[in-house]
Amino acid sequence: MKEVRQVSISKNDIEGIGDKSNQYCDQDGIASTLDEDIILNILPSYHMYQNQISRNLIPSADNFRIRPPIYERASSNSVVGAESSSENESALSDQVSPRAVDYDTPATLWEDSVLANTPKLRRVFKESDSIKESLELKIQVTQGLAKIGQKPKYVDPLYKEFHQGDYINGYVTIRNTTETNIPFEIFDVVFDGVLTLDDEPDKEPHVTKFLNMLDFNASWNDGFLNRLTTEDRNPHGPCPDDAFDRFDNTMTQLSPDKVFEPGVTYKKFFTFKIPQKLLDSICVPHRLVKHLQLPPTYGTSSYETAQGNYPGSLVEDFSVSGTSISYSLSARVISKASEYPWLTTKNKKENPDEYVIIQETNSFLRFMPYKNRLFRLNQESILGESRLVYKNIIWNIEEKIKKWENSKEVVDETDKPSDDTALEPSTTKLRQLYPKVETSSSNMYEVIANYVRKSILGTKTIGVLSLSTPKKEYQVDYFPILKYGVDRESRLEVPLEINFMYTDNQTFSKPPNIKTVRAELVVCTISSKKKLNIPVVITHDMLFENKFGTNDNFESLTIGRFQKYAMRLNSIIQKVGVHKLDLDPSLLDDVKCIANLKCNYVNLHADKAVQVRGNSGEKSLELISWNTDRSANEIKYTKKFNVCIDFKMFKHKEASEFNLVPEFQNCSIARLYYLNLILDLPNGSKLHIKVPILIQKDVE
């Protein structure tokens, strides 16, 4: 996943926000249409962009806090010629104007900018108590737009679930507790989305910013910007008269000299608007639509845990240890290390200076995305496209392997692994042995198994039993835990069909008396290794095939398959060389990524059997009659019914309260769900069938 920034000026006007974008804003008074109308947007100048967004990670030696000398204009009687005078005025202009921009200098790449690398910057406030205590930073989130002279209403951002299109309003306060000026180079207020992968204990966690929005008005900048339509300020004039907020005795403008004066409390207002989707460049080179959707808050980041005062964020969502997706408001004071000589005395480099964070604070919030109507309408086509992409990768790999394994340059057939079908004999043999049982069509899941009668003399196969259900993804409404929303029902009905046939034409016998159906909800989390981007959208077809007697799971069907591809490709490369193989390097990366994926399962059990509903209203599986189909001394028994699933009946033995976050996928992690429906058979065995589930939040 590539780090990408999204820049905002006060009102974060992101393209793609539909007319439903304020749908959730008025529920808790977070923002209103009137607030949106009075927030100004500005287009940042090249100078502002270079100074705040694209500032190079290596500090320059310039000190812009030193004011230039003041020159008097030469008199008209001066002996200096007109051309010379003009040159002097030009030089004077360069000295007086704020930070002249050299347009011939190549722009700093985002990856090399300070803003992109803040997680890697040295946090000196953790090394020195005196630095830590010299500046107090606080973030307050407010209901509605915070304004000068008005008493705000505060919101705890961890006890509300935010969605796309919501406004996040509030302010940051900065107070210098010392008796001297505290210099700084950068003060920024940002809204970040951060993915953390920390699955290797001995190594630094891999941190990726997939969302990075900067509020220019709240951050330090060269001029006094208008934030609201009611303001009329001269950007390069003197400090505005209304810069002082008498309500709480705070200064709402930062010093042009980049210092925090002693005893002064500064206050900077911010407003962010959560976008509908991420930038296309976040998923390079695959550009998968599902990877561009904002993921939900997931797990708890190490930064969040370190703060210790946010128990509301510690919600059990069955996240993988060391992996998290967090959203936060951050305010940072960044300075040059040279401002604090003791930081550079041990550094013997030619340019020992670096940017360091002298104070920082975060306010984490919960984000739960909804699926807009356009996305849901196109969900089937997105799923179809995802399957095609996956099949195309497999086809390309197998074509290359076939070409070279059949080549004389590669050793004989004994080196080739056996065909995959040889590893999956059970279902094939059952279908060959009992052709009377109809095979499943492409739009049905069907599990077929021998039905065995047990006795003191041993076991005997007496029939064939099948369990089938339509092959579809069932959509289930996301339901928050009570402290984040109202109590909502989330129910689902799944049609099932049981078929049974005796193998020796026992027309006088009755079919098995099946009494109960149980259900498990399986929470499946798939994650990649650091810096390996998942090249496909993971579908439920990759998780299971509903084949009896096989390792019907993601590890065997997908990871194991690509591990075999990797071994075969590696064997070919060792014999003919990677260049002669003529294989796209990105395809090799794709194989490596999928072969190294990790999968974590959590099974949630229902504390009782699920309810069933027959076509005639029967509420017990025993009461539903078997339908019979007789032909040539053969009888096929069929029983059709629906199972009624209440998702609130699922429990976890170690978590009394948990949150099933909406399903999501990105370049590093995927969360999927499916039901495992279980028939308890009279002979003590069980028959399982798995059903895809999509937990999603709809626009209300």
C-alpha positions in Angstrom: 0.0 0.0 0.0 1.4 3.3 -1.0 1.4 6.3 1.3 -0.9 9.0 -0.1 -1.9 12.4 1.2 -5.1 14.3 0.8 -4.8 18.0 1.3 -7.7 20.1 2.7 -8.2 23.7 3.4 -10.6 24.2 6.3 -13.6 22.6 4.5 -12.2 19.4 3.1 -14.1 19.3 -0.1 -13.3 15.9 -1.5 -14.6 14.9 -4.9 -17.1 12.2 -5.0 -19.2 13.3 -2.0 -22.8 12.5 -2.9 -25.9 14.3 -1.8 -26.1 11.8 1.1 -22.8 13.0 2.6 -24.4 14.9 5.5 -26.7 12.0 6.2 -25.1 11.3 9.6 -23.9 14.8 10.5 -27.1 16.0 12.0 -27.7 13.0 14.2 -25.6 14.2 17.0 -25.2 17.8 16.0 -21.6 17.3 14.7 -22.1 19.5 11.7 -24.9 21.2 9.9 -25.6 22.5 6.4 -25.3 26.0 7.7 -21.8 25.3 9.0 -20.8 23.9 5.6 -22.0 27.0 3.9 -19.9 29.5 5.9 -16.6 27.6 5.7 -14.3 28.9 3.1 -12.2 26.9 0.6 -8.9 28.3 -0.8 -6.5 27.0 -3.3 -3.0 26.8 -1.7 -0.3 28.6 -3.6 2.8 26.8 -4.8 4.7 28.4 -1.9 2.2 27.2 0.7 2.3 23.7 -0.8 6.1 23.5 -0.8 6.4 25.0 2.7 3.8 22.8 4.5 3.0 19.7 2.4 6.2 19.0 0.5 8.9 20.3 2.8 12.0 18.1 2.5 12.9 15.8 5.3 16.4 17.3 5.4 16.4 20.8 7.0 17.9 23.7 5.2 20.4 26.0 7.0 18.2 29.0 6.5 16.8 30.8 9.6 13.7 32.8 8.6 13.1 34.0 12.1 15.9 36.6 11.6 14.3 39.6 10.0 16.2 41.1 7.0 17.8 44.6 7.2 15.7 47.6 6.2 17.0 49.6 3.3 16.1 53.2 2.4 15.2 53.8 -1.2 17.9 55.8 -3.1 17.0 59.5 -3.8 16.3 60.6 -7.4 19.7 62.4 -7.4 21.5 59.2 -7.0 24.3 58.6 -9.4 23.2 55.0 -9.8 21.7 54.4 -13.2 18.1 53.3 -13.8 19.2 49.8 -14.7 21.3 49.4 -11.6 18.5 50.8 -9.4 16.1 48.3 -10.9 18.5 45.4 -10.1 18.8 46.7 -6.5 15.1 46.9 -6.0 14.8 43.3 -7.3 17.4 42.1 -4.8 15.6 44.1 -2.0 12.3 42.5 -3.0 13.9 39.0 -2.8 15.1 39.7 0.7 11.9 41.2 2.1 9.4 38.8 0.6 8.6 35.7 2.6 10.7 32.7 1.4 11.2 33.3 -2.3 10.4 30.1 -4.3 12.9 28.7 -6.7 10.6 27.2 -9.4 13.6 25.6 -11.1 14.3 23.4 -8.1 12.7 20.0 -8.4 9.7 19.5 -6.0 10.2 17.2 -3.1 8.7 13.8 -3.6 5.9 13.0 -1.1 7.8 10.0 0.2 10.7 12.3 1.1 8.6 15.0 2.8 8.4 15.7 6.5 4.6 15.2 6.6 4.9 11.7 5.1 7.6 10.7 7.6 6.2 11.9 10.9 6.0 8.4 12.3 9.8 8.0 11.8 10.7 11.4 13.3 12.5 11.5 16.6 10.2 12.4 19.5 12.4 14.4 21.8 9.6 15.1 24.3 9.9 11.4 25.3 13.6 12.0 26.0 13.4 15.1 28.0 10.9 16.0 30.7 11.8 19.7 30.4 10.9 19.7 26.7 7.7 17.6 27.4 6.5 20.0 30.1 7.4 23.2 28.2 4.5 22.9 25.8 0.9 21.8 26.5 -1.1 20.6 23.5 -4.8 19.7 23.7 -7.4 18.7 21.1 -11.1 19.3 21.7 -13.7 17.9 19.3 -16.9 20.0 19.3 -20.5 19.7 18.2 -20.9 21.9 15.2 -18.4 24.5 14.1 -16.2 26.0 16.8 -16.2 29.8 16.6 -14.5 32.8 18.3 -16.4 34.1 21.2 -18.8 31.2 21.5 -19.1 28.5 24.1 -18.4 25.1 22.5 -20.2 21.8 23.1 -17.7 19.0 23.4 -17.9 15.5 21.9 -16.0 12.4 22.9 -14.9 11.1 19.5 -14.5 7.6 20.8 -18.1 7.3 21.8 -19.5 8.2 18.4 -19.1 6.3 15.1 -18.1 8.6 12.2 -18.9 7.9 8.6 -18.1 9.2 5.1 -19.2 12.8 4.6 -19.2 13.6 8.4 -17.5 16.8 9.5 -15.0 16.7 12.4 -14.9 20.1 14.1 -12.9 21.4 17.0 -9.8 23.2 18.0 -6.2 22.8 19.3 -4.8 24.7 22.2 -1.0 25.3 22.6 0.4 26.8 25.8 4.0 27.8 26.5 4.6 27.1 30.2 8.1 28.5 30.3 9.4 32.0 30.6 11.1 32.2 27.2 10.1 31.9 23.6 9.9 28.4 22.2 10.9 28.3 18.5 9.4 25.9 16.0 9.6 25.2 12.3 6.3 23.4 11.6 3.0 23.3 13.4 0.4 21.1 11.7 -3.0 19.8 12.4 -3.9 16.7 10.4 -6.5 14.0 10.2 -4.8 10.7 9.6 -5.8 7.1 8.7 -2.9 4.8 9.6 -2.4 1.1 9.1 0.1 -0.6 11.4 1.5 -4.1 10.9 3.6 -5.3 13.8 3.7 -9.1 13.2 7.5 -9.5 13.7 8.4 -8.8 17.4 12.1 -8.2 16.7 11.5 -5.5 14.0 10.0 -2.1 13.8 6.3 -2.0 13.0 5.4 -1.2 9.4 3.3 2.0 9.5 1.4 3.2 6.4 -0.6 6.4 6.1 -3.5 5.7 3.7 -5.2 8.9 4.5 -3.5 12.2 5.4 -5.5 15.5 5.4 -4.0 18.8 6.5 -6.0 21.8 7.6 -4.0 24.8 6.4 -6.0 27.2 8.5 -5.3 25.3 11.7 -1.6 24.8 10.9 1.0 27.5 10.8 1.2 29.4 7.5 2.7 32.7 6.2 -0.5 34.7 6.2 -3.7 35.4 8.1 -6.2 33.3 6.2 -10.0 33.8 6.2 -11.7 30.7 7.7 -15.3 31.8 7.4 -17.3 33.8 4.9 -17.9 36.4 7.7 -14.2 37.2 7.9 -12.3 39.7 5.8 -8.6 39.6 6.6 -5.5 40.8 4.8 -3.4 37.7 4.5 -0.1 39.7 4.7 -1.3 42.5 6.8 -1.0 43.1 10.6 -2.5 40.6 13.1 -6.3 40.9 12.8 -8.2 42.7 15.6 -10.4 39.6 16.2 -7.4 37.3 16.7 -7.9 37.4 20.5 -10.8 35.3 21.8 -12.1 36.9 24.9 -14.3 33.9 25.8 -11.3 31.9 27.0 -8.4 34.5 26.7 -6.7 32.7 23.8 -4.8 33.9 20.7 -6.2 32.4 17.5 -3.3 33.4 15.3 0.2 32.0 15.6 3.3 34.2 15.5 4.7 35.0 12.0 8.2 34.5 13.6 7.4 30.9 14.5 7.7 31.1 18.2 5.3 30.4 21.1 5.5 33.3 23.5 5.7 32.5 27.2 2.4 32.4 29.1 0.3 32.7 25.9 -2.4 30.1 25.1 -2.9 29.8 21.4 -6.0 28.3 19.8 -6.4 27.0 16.3 -9.8 25.9 14.9 -10.0 22.9 12.5 -12.6 21.3 10.3 -12.2 18.1 8.4 -14.6 16.3 6.1 -14.2 12.5 5.8 -14.0 11.6 2.2 -16.1 9.0 0.4 -13.1 7.0 -0.9 -9.3 7.0 -1.0 -7.2 8.3 -3.9 -6.6 5.9 -6.8 -2.9 6.0 -6.2 -3.3 4.3 -2.8 -3.5 0.9 -4.6 -0.7 0.8 -7.1 -0.3 -1.0 -9.4 -3.4 -3.1 -9.0 -6.0 -0.2 -8.5 -8.6 -2.5 -7.1 -11.9 -0.8 -6.4 -12.4 -2.5 -3.0 -9.0 -1.5 -1.9 -10.0 2.2 -2.4 -12.8 2.1 0.1 -12.1 3.5 3.6 -11.6 0.7 6.1 -13.2 0.7 9.5 -11.4 1.3 12.8 -9.8 -2.0 13.6 -7.8 -3.1 16.6 -5.9 -0.6 18.7 -2.7 1.0 17.6 0.4 1.1 19.9 0.1 4.9 19.9 -3.4 4.7 21.2 -2.5 2.1 23.9 0.4 4.3 25.0 -2.0 7.2 25.8 -3.8 5.0 28.3 -6.8 7.3 28.7 -8.9 6.0 25.9 -10.7 2.8 27.3 -13.5 3.4 24.8 -11.2 2.4 21.9 -10.5 -1.0 23.4 -13.4 -2.8 21.8 -13.0 -6.5 21.0 -13.2 -6.8 17.2 -11.1 -9.9 16.9 -8.2 -8.1 15.4 -4.9 -9.9 14.8 -2.3 -9.0 17.4 0.0 -6.2 16.3 -2.3 -5.2 13.4 -4.5 -2.1 13.6 -6.3 0.6 11.5 -6.7 3.8 13.3 -8.1 7.3 12.6 -6.9 10.3 14.6 -6.6 14.0 14.8 -3.0 15.0 15.4 -1.3 18.3 16.4 2.5 18.4 16.2 5.1 20.9 16.9 8.2 20.2 14.8 11.5 21.9 15.2 15.1 21.6 14.0 17.4 19.6 16.3 19.9 22.5 16.1 17.5 24.6 18.2 18.4 22.2 21.0 22.2 21.9 20.9 22.4 18.9 23.2 20.5 16.9 20.6 23.3 17.2 18.0 26.5 17.3 20.1 27.0 13.5 19.6 26.3 13.7 15.9 29.5 14.0 13.9 27.9 14.1 10.5 28.6 17.0 8.1 25.0 18.2 8.5 23.9 17.0 11.9 20.6 18.8 11.8 17.3 17.0 11.5 13.6 17.6 12.1 12.4 16.5 15.5 9.0 16.5 17.2 9.1 18.5 20.4 5.5 18.0 21.3 2.6 16.0 19.9 -1.0 15.0 20.9 -3.6 12.8 19.3 -7.3 12.4 19.5 -8.5 9.0 18.2 -11.9 8.5 16.8 -14.0 5.5 15.6 -14.8 5.3 11.9 -17.3 2.8 10.5 -17.9 3.1 6.7 -21.2 2.6 4.9 -21.6 1.3 1.4 -23.1 3.9 -0.8 -25.9 3.0 -3.2 -23.6 3.2 -6.3 -21.2 0.7 -4.8 -23.9 -1.7 -3.7 -25.6 -1.6 -7.1 -22.2 -2.5 -8.7 -21.3 -5.1 -6.1 -22.0 -8.0 -8.3 -20.0 -6.6 -11.2 -17.1 -5.8 -8.8 -17.3 -9.4 -7.5 -17.3 -10.8 -11.1 -14.3 -8.6 -12.0 -12.4 -9.7 -8.9 -12.9 -13.4 -9.9 -11.7 -12.6 -13.4 -8.5 -10.9 -12.0 -7.8 -13.9 -9.8 -8.4 -16.4 -12.6 -6.2 -14.4 -14.9 -3.3 -14.5 -12.4 -3.7 -18.3 -12.2 -3.9 -18.7 -15.9 -0.7 -16.6 -16.5 1.2 -18.6 -13.9 0.1 -22.0 -15.1 0.8 -21.1 -18.8 4.4 -20.2 -17.8 4.8 -23.3 -15.8 3.4 -25.6 -18.5 5.6 -24.0 -21.1 8.8 -24.6 -19.2 8.0 -27.9 -17.5 7.3 -29.3 -21.0 10.6 -27.8 -22.2 13.6 -30.1 -22.7 15.6 -27.6 -20.6 13.7 -28.7 -17.5 14.1 -32.2 -16.0 11.8 -35.1 -16.5 8.2 -35.6 -15.3 9.2 -37.0 -12.0 10.1 -33.5 -10.8 6.7 -32.2 -11.4 4.2 -32.1 -8.5 1.1 -34.2 -8.9 -2.0 -32.7 -10.2 -4.1 -30.8 -7.7 -7.1 -33.0 -8.4 -5.3 -36.0 -7.0 -5.4 -34.3 -3.6 -9.2 -34.0 -3.6 -10.5 -37.5 -4.1 -13.5 -37.7 -1.8 -16.1 -35.7 -3.6 -15.1 -37.0 -7.0 -15.3 -40.7 -5.9 -18.6 -40.1 -4.2 -20.1 -38.7 -7.4 -18.7 -41.5 -9.5 -19.9 -44.2 -7.0 -23.4 -42.7 -6.7 -24.2 -41.0 -10.0 -27.9 -41.1 -9.0 -27.4 -38.0 -6.8 -27.7 -34.9 -8.9 -24.5 -32.9 -9.1 -24.6 -29.3 -8.0 -25.0 -26.5 -10.5 -22.8 -23.5 -10.6 -25.4 -21.5 -8.7 -25.6 -23.9 -5.8 -23.4 -25.0 -2.9 -23.7 -28.7 -2.3 -21.9 -31.0 0.2 -22.2 -34.8 -0.4 -21.2 -37.4 2.1 -21.6 -41.1 2.8 -24.2 -41.9 5.5 -22.7 -44.6 7.7 -24.6 -46.9 10.1 -22.6 -47.9 13.2 -22.9 -51.1 15.1 -20.9 -53.4 17.3 -19.8 -55.2 14.2 -18.4 -52.1 12.6 -19.6 -49.4 10.2 -21.5 -49.8 7.0 -22.3 -47.2 4.3 -26.0 -47.4 3.7 -26.7 -44.2 1.8 -25.7 -40.8 0.4 -26.7 -37.6 2.1 -26.4 -34.1 0.6 -26.9 -30.6 1.9 -27.3 -27.7 -0.5 -28.1 -24.0 -0.5 -28.1 -21.2 -3.1 -24.6 -19.9 -4.0 -24.9 -16.3 -3.0 -23.5 -13.7 -0.7 -26.0 -12.7 2.0 -25.9 -9.1 3.1 -26.3 -8.5 6.8 -26.8 -5.0 8.4 -23.9 -3.8 10.6 -25.1 -3.4 14.2 -23.0 -1.3 16.6 -22.6 -2.2 20.2 -25.0 -0.1 22.4 -22.6 2.6 23.5 -22.0 3.5 19.8 -25.6 3.5 18.6 -29.2 2.3 19.0 -30.1 -1.4 19.5 -30.7 -2.8 16.0 -31.8 -6.2 14.9 -29.8 -8.2 12.4 -31.5 -11.3 11.1 -31.1 -13.5 8.1 -32.9 -16.5 6.6 -31.0 -19.1 4.6 -32.8 -21.8 2.5 -31.4 -25.3 2.9 -32.2 -28.6 1.1 -31.4 -32.1 2.4 -31.4 -35.0 0.0 -31.0 -38.7 1.0 -30.7 -41.9 -1.0 -30.1 -45.5 0.1 -27.4 -47.3 -1.7 -29.0 -50.7 -1.8 -32.6 -49.8 -2.7 -33.9 -50.2 0.8 -37.4 -49.0 -0.2 -38.9 -50.2 3.1 -36.5 -48.1 5.3 -37.0 -44.6 6.6 -34.5 -41.8 6.0 -32.4 -40.6 9.0 -34.3 -38.6 11.6 -32.3 -35.3 11.6 -33.4 -33.1 14.5 -31.3 -30.0 14.7 -29.3 -27.4 12.8 -26.6 -25.4 14.5 -24.7 -22.3 13.3 -21.3 -20.8 13.8 -20.2 -17.4 12.6 -16.7 -17.5 11.4 -14.6 -14.3 11.5 -11.8 -14.6 9.0 -8.9 -12.1 8.9 -6.3 -12.3 6.2 -3.1 -10.3 6.4 0.0 -9.9 4.2 3.6 -9.6 5.2 5.1 -6.2 5.3 5.6 -4.4 2.0 3.8 -7.1 0.0 0.6 -5.8 -1.5 -2.3 -8.2 -1.9 -2.9 -8.3 -5.6 -6.5 -9.5 -5.7 -9.8 -9.0 -4.0 -10.3 -12.1 -1.8 -13.6 -13.7 -2.5 -15.4 -16.4 -0.5 -14.6 -18.8 -3.4 -11.0 -18.6 -2.2 -12.0 -19.4 1.4 -14.0 -22.6 0.7 -15.6 -24.8 -1.9 -18.0 -26.8 0.3 -16.4 -30.2 -0.4 -16.8 -32.9 2.1 -13.7 -34.7 3.5 -11.1 -32.2 2.2 -9.2 -29.3 3.8 -11.8 -26.9 2.7 -10.2 -23.7 3.9 -8.1 -20.7 2.7 -4.8 -22.2 3.6 -5.3 -25.2 1.3 -7.3 -23.7 -1.5 -5.4 -20.5 -2.0 -2.2 -20.2 0.1 -1.2 -23.9 -0.5 -1.9 -23.5 -4.2 0.3 -20.5 -4.6 3.0 -22.1 -2.4 3.1 -24.9 -5.0 3.3 -22.4 -7.8 6.2 -20.7 -6.0 8.1 -24.0 -5.6 7.6 -24.9 -9.2 8.6 -21.4 -10.5 11.6 -21.4 -8.2 12.6 -24.8 -9.6 12.3 -23.6 -13.2 14.2 -20.4 -12.4 17.1 -22.3 -10.9 17.4 -24.4 -14.1 16.8 -21.8 -16.8 17.3 -18.4 -15.1 14.8 -15.7 -14.3 15.6 -13.7 -17.4 15.0 -16.6 -19.8 11.7 -17.3 -18.1 10.4 -14.0 -19.3 8.1 -13.6 -16.4 6.7 -10.2 -15.4 8.3 -9.3 -12.0 5.0 -8.1 -10.7 3.6 -11.6 -11.3 6.4 -13.1 -9.2 5.6 -10.6 -6.5 1.9 -11.5 -6.6 2.7 -15.2 -6.2 5.1 -14.4 -3.3 2.5 -12.3 -1.6 -0.4 -14.8 -1.8 1.9 -17.7 -0.9 2.9 -15.9 2.3 -0.5 -14.7 3.4 -1.6 -15.4 7.0 -5.2 -16.3 8.0 -6.7 -16.1 11.4 -10.1 -17.5 12.3 -12.4 -16.8 15.3 -15.5 -19.0 15.6 -18.5 -17.5 17.3 -21.0 -20.1 18.6 -24.7 -19.9 19.1 -25.8 -20.9 22.6 -28.8 -22.9 21.1 -29.9 -24.5 17.9 -31.1 -22.2 15.2 -34.8 -21.9 14.4 -36.1 -23.5 11.3 -39.2 -22.6 9.2 -40.8 -25.1 6.8 -42.9 -24.2 3.8 -46.0 -24.9 5.7 -44.9 -23.0 8.8 -43.3 -25.8 10.7 -40.9 -24.6 13.4 -39.1 -27.9 14.0 -36.9 -29.9 11.7 -38.5 -33.1 12.8 -42.0 -31.8 11.9 -41.0 -31.1 8.3 -42.0 -34.0 6.2 -39.7 -35.8 3.7 -40.8 -35.5 0.1 -40.2 -38.7 -1.9 -39.4 -39.2 -5.6 -39.8 -42.8 -6.6 -38.3 -44.3 -9.8 -37.4 -47.9 -10.7 -37.3 -49.1 -7.1 -35.2 -46.1 -6.0 -36.4 -43.4 -3.6 -34.9 -40.0 -3.3 -35.9 -38.2 0.0 -36.0 -34.4 0.0 -36.6 -31.9 2.8 -36.6 -28.1 2.2 -36.7 -25.4 4.9 -35.2 -22.1 6.0 -32.9 -21.5 8.9 -33.5 -18.3 10.8 -30.3 -16.7 12.0 -30.3 -14.0 14.7 -26.7 -12.6 14.7 -27.0 -11.4 18.3 -27.2 -15.0 19.5 -23.5 -15.6 18.7 -21.2 -15.6 21.7 -17.5 -15.7 22.4 -16.2 -17.4 25.5 -13.6 -14.7 26.2 -15.5 -11.5 25.2 -18.9 -10.7 26.6 -19.1 -7.7 24.2 -17.6 -7.5 20.8 -18.0 -5.5 17.6 -18.3 -7.2 14.1 -16.8 -4.4 12.0 -18.1 -4.1 8.4 -16.2 -6.4 5.9 -13.3 -4.6 4.2 -10.2 -5.2 2.2 -7.1 -3.2 1.4 -3.6 -3.9 0.1 -2.5 -5.4 3.5 -5.4 -6.9 5.3 -8.9 -8.3 4.6 -11.8 -9.1 6.9 -14.5 -11.5 5.7 -17.3 -13.5 7.4 -19.2 -16.7 6.7 -21.7 -18.9 8.4 -20.9 -22.6 9.1 -24.3 -24.4 9.2 -24.1 -27.8 10.9 -26.5 -30.8 10.6 -26.3 -33.1 13.6 -26.9 -36.6 12.2 -28.4 -39.5 14.2 -25.2 -41.6 13.8 -23.2 -38.9 15.7 -21.5 -37.4 12.6 -22.0 -33.9 11.3 -22.5 -32.4 7.9 -21.2 -28.8 7.3 -22.1 -26.2 4.7 -20.6 -22.7 4.6 -22.5 -19.6 3.5 -20.9 -16.3 2.5 -21.9 -13.3 4.6 -21.3 -9.6 3.9 -21.6 -7.4 7.0 -22.2 -3.9 5.7 -23.6 -0.6 6.9 -26.2 1.0 4.7 -26.8 4.7 4.2 -29.7 5.5 6.4 
